[in-house]
Amino acid sequence: MTVTITQTGIPSRSKMAGPCWIRIGATYASTTAREIDAVPGDIITAEGKLHVRRASGRSEELRETWQLRVTGSPADTAELTVTPYGQTVTAVVTGAVLVP
């Protein structure tokens, strides 16, 4: 079965966004769909990071972690979002659902 991850929201660099990403394992979300091989029923972990540099010189980093259950069905999707301080990085995962 294949799970895909696609980045849909990208922070504004003009608003002091630094490095940002959402990934599953070693596969980082991109604006084109990237595939991950998985078995239905598997639990996979997604991670997200957004680094914000402040005008004051301070910088802050937010990390998020999500657990997903692989279904393999293209109808099943999960939206993953990291949103600190007015910045957003978002990815859509197809073929998996969030574990409550």
N, C-alpha and C positions, 0 to 999 in steps of 0.2 A: 504494500500500500504506500501511497505517496501523500505526504503532507506538504503544503506549500506555504511560504511566508513572503509577504509583499509589503514593503514600506509605503504607507500612504500619506503620512504627515511628516513634514520636515521643518525643524525650527528655523526661525529667521536669524541668519548670521548677523544682521544689522542690529539685533537686539541682544548682542553679547552671548549667543549660544556657542558653546564649545563642542567638544566631542560628544556625539550621541549615537546610540544604536539600540536595536532590539535583535536578539539572536536566539536560536535554538541550537544548543551545542556549539559547534564551530561554524554554523551557517548563519550569516548575518542577513537581516532583511534588506532588500534592495527595491528599487522602483520597478524592477522586473521580477516576476515570481521565481523563487528558488525552491528546489525540491529537497525533501528530507525523506529518506526511506525509514519506515516504521511499520510495526505490526499492530493491527487493530487491538485495542485493549491496553496497549502500552501507555504508561504515564511518562510524559516528557516534560522537561523544565525549560521555560523561556525566561530570558533575563533582559532587562532594559536599563540603559544608563543615559542620563542627560546631565551635562556639565554646563553651568551658567557662570559667566564672569561678570561681576558687578562693576559699575563705574567707580565705586569706592576702592576698587582693587581687590576686594574679597572675591573668592570663588566658592561656589557650592555645587555639590554633586548629589543627584538623586538616583537611587537604584531601586528597581522593582523586580520581583520574581513572581512567575505564574506557573501553576501546574496545569497541564493539558492532558486529556485522555484522547488517544488516537481512535478515530472512528473509520477513517478512510473514505467517508462519504463527502463528495463535493458540496452537498447541501449544508454540511456542518461547518460553521465558521466561528472564530473568536477574534475579537478586536482587542489588541493590547496597546495601552497608552501610558506614557510617562509624561506628566504635565506639571512641572514646577514653575512658579514665577512667570506665568504668561507664555511659556514656551511649551511646545508639544511635539513629541515624536510618536508616531502611531504605526502599527503594523497589523495586517489582517492575516490570520492563519486559517487555511482551508483544510478540511479533513480531520479536524480535532475540535473538541469543546473544552471550555474551562471546567476544572474540577472545583466544585463548591467548597 
